[in-house]
């Protein structure tokens, strides 16, 4: 009986193929009886082995056992699968065989990223993060910062006022006042946060934006230290190759006041990024990143600091602007449209 082995293996292959298509436990049981039942194909083949020669018998016997085990295992596995599926559908109405639905993983907003990075850079230089409320009074937002009542920044057109005279802070500088009111020198803080101005949105303005403020007050603080601090910040944020410069400027709360520029991150300071022009720095080669200066003694007087004993420096930077430079974003309004496909790029 030379074909017994092939008969067994052929029957097994057919049975496994049929098994894959079955959808009920009854069908699986019927297949089991047909293959392995008392009058089934495998037992029948085993009976026929008696007529084989003594050499052939062990080999065919081995095949028969393997086929029997394979079928038993496959039938058992199929039963489990059907039972599990019917159990879940019955109990929960949930079909576990359906494909899953992908979940999006949340990301930190680029504004938060840049803000965290700034805080981290200044923390490494010994600055501690401080905080203040978005709703301020006129005194901390303006008067204590040596900004007189007739200053244009106080205009209704620039500031959101509440009917009771309070306002949405127009910069993070009032946090300087809060910190100095509550502690004596030395003070070394950075204050990141939201600011508000009645600006019409355009590629470089949004009415609700973010700044990070810095303040260092101690004995013998010098302009050189301010320069060193901003210099170090620029190199950590924008890389070692970036060039820096300081320009004289005016702010009511600092004297002297400066503006801090870095060489353009697009054209590398050459003013030529495409066809002799650079759209980012308008071909000037420079980008303004911060306002800063030595704290005006009038500010120290407002918080009761000894103007003979202490000096200090302060600085303020726009986070949206830093983000725009860092990620080469040409319109900061994009940061507020909450288009997930835009935000996912960072
Ligand atoms: N508060 C200023 C603004 O919003 C920025 C600023 C300039 C902050 C100079 C400072 C500073 O602390 O010293 O434009």
Boltz pocket constraint, residues with backbone or C-beta under 6 A from the ligand:
constraints:
  - pocket:
      binder: B
      contacts: [[A, 170], [A, 171], [A, 172], [A, 173], [A, 213], [A, 214], [A, 251], [A, 253], [A, 254], [A, 258], [A, 290], [A, 291], [A, 292], [A, 293], [A, 314], [A, 315], [A, 316], [A, 317]]
      max_distance: 6.0
